[in-house]
Amino acid sequence: MGDIRFVLTCPIMRIFDVAKAKDFYVDYLGFKIDFEHRFGPTFPLYMSVSRAGLTLHLSEHHGDGTPGHIVYVRMQSMRAFHKELLSRTGHYQNPAIDEEGPGGPSFYVSDPFGNALRFAEQA
């Protein structure tokens, strides 16, 4: 059967406003845009953003995801990332570290569309 190997898990986050999505994911979280795709000039946007090994797809398409879900991200240097986010102004988030989070310390941020990202570092 061969060696089956999964190489990427990539949540699709539903968005409703491209400018707000870029402000949150690029300007606030520090992701870079990998690609942007539209089937035509007035069609919904589908784009990929990534940072340090984490890739997320953001979509304006009606059937791509439902707002309100949480993406759990295990990472290294969570406290440094937390400190980086706290240093950014104008994004109205003040995430607190939950020292008793399941699996280790964690914090979460919410995007403008009701989705949340929980960043955690294994204890």
C-alpha positions as CSV (number, residue, x, y, z in Angstrom):
1,M,0.0,0.0,0.0
2,G,3.0,2.3,0.3
3,D,3.8,4.7,3.0
4,I,0.9,7.0,3.7
5,R,2.1,10.4,5.1
6,F,0.0,13.4,5.7
7,V,2.0,16.6,5.1
8,L,-0.3,19.5,6.1
9,T,-3.3,20.2,8.2
10,C,-4.8,23.5,7.1
11,P,-8.0,24.8,8.6
12,I,-10.2,27.0,6.4
13,M,-11.3,30.1,8.3
14,R,-14.4,31.8,7.1
15,I,-14.0,35.6,6.6
16,F,-16.4,38.3,5.6
17,D,-14.2,41.3,5.0
18,V,-10.8,41.1,3.3
19,A,-9.4,44.3,4.8
20,K,-10.3,43.2,8.3
21,A,-8.9,39.7,7.7
22,K,-5.5,41.1,6.4
23,D,-5.4,43.5,9.4
24,F,-5.8,40.6,11.8
25,Y,-3.9,37.8,10.2
26,V,-1.1,39.8,8.6
27,D,-0.7,43.0,10.6
28,Y,-1.6,41.6,14.0
29,L,-0.5,38.0,14.0
30,G,2.4,38.5,11.6
31,F,1.5,36.0,8.9
32,K,2.5,36.4,5.3
33,I,0.2,36.0,2.4
34,D,1.1,32.9,0.3
35,F,-1.5,33.4,-2.4
36,E,-4.8,35.0,-3.2
37,H,-7.4,33.5,-5.6
38,R,-10.6,34.6,-7.1
39,F,-12.5,32.9,-9.9
40,G,-13.3,36.4,-11.3
41,P,-12.9,40.1,-10.3
42,T,-16.2,40.1,-8.3
43,F,-16.0,36.6,-6.9
44,P,-15.2,35.8,-3.2
45,L,-11.5,35.6,-2.1
46,Y,-9.7,32.5,-1.1
47,M,-6.2,33.0,0.3
48,S,-3.5,31.3,2.2
49,V,-1.5,32.9,5.1
50,S,1.4,31.3,6.9
51,R,4.0,31.9,9.6
52,A,6.6,29.7,11.2
53,G,5.2,26.4,9.9
54,L,1.5,27.2,10.5
55,T,-0.7,27.6,7.4
56,L,-4.3,28.8,7.4
57,H,-6.7,29.3,4.5
58,L,-9.1,32.2,4.7
59,S,-12.2,32.1,2.6
60,E,-15.1,34.4,1.7
61,H,-16.9,31.4,0.0
62,H,-20.2,30.6,1.6
63,G,-19.6,26.8,2.0
64,D,-16.0,27.1,3.4
65,G,-16.2,26.9,7.1
66,T,-18.5,28.3,9.7
67,P,-17.6,31.2,12.0
68,G,-17.2,30.3,15.7
69,H,-14.7,27.4,15.7
70,I,-11.4,27.2,17.5
71,V,-8.1,26.1,16.0
72,Y,-5.7,24.6,18.5
73,V,-2.1,25.4,17.6
74,R,0.7,23.7,19.5
75,M,3.9,25.7,19.2
76,Q,7.3,26.6,20.7
77,S,8.1,30.0,22.2
78,M,4.5,30.7,23.0
79,R,5.4,33.3,25.6
80,A,7.6,35.2,23.1
81,F,4.7,35.2,20.6
82,H,2.3,36.3,23.4
83,K,4.7,39.2,24.3
84,E,4.9,40.2,20.6
85,L,1.2,40.4,20.3
86,L,0.8,42.4,23.4
87,S,3.3,45.0,22.0
88,R,1.1,45.6,19.0
89,T,-1.3,48.5,19.3
90,G,-4.6,49.2,17.7
91,H,-6.0,45.6,17.7
92,Y,-7.9,45.8,20.9
93,Q,-6.8,42.3,22.1
94,N,-5.3,41.6,25.5
95,P,-4.8,37.9,25.5
96,A,-4.0,36.4,28.9
97,I,-2.0,33.2,29.3
98,D,-4.0,30.4,30.9
99,E,-1.3,28.5,32.9
100,E,-3.7,25.6,33.6
101,G,-4.7,25.0,30.0
102,P,-5.2,21.5,28.8
103,G,-1.8,20.1,27.8
104,G,0.1,23.2,29.1
105,P,-0.1,27.0,29.1
106,S,-2.1,28.6,26.3
107,F,-3.7,31.8,25.2
108,Y,-6.3,32.6,22.5
109,V,-7.2,35.4,20.2
110,S,-10.4,35.9,18.3
111,D,-10.5,37.1,14.7
112,P,-13.1,39.7,13.6
113,F,-15.4,36.9,12.3
114,G,-15.9,34.9,15.5
115,N,-13.1,32.4,14.9
116,A,-10.5,31.8,17.6
117,L,-6.9,30.6,17.6
118,R,-5.6,28.9,20.8
119,F,-1.8,28.9,20.9
120,A,-0.4,26.4,23.4
121,E,3.0,25.1,24.5
122,Q,3.3,21.7,25.9
123,A,4.2,21.7,29.6
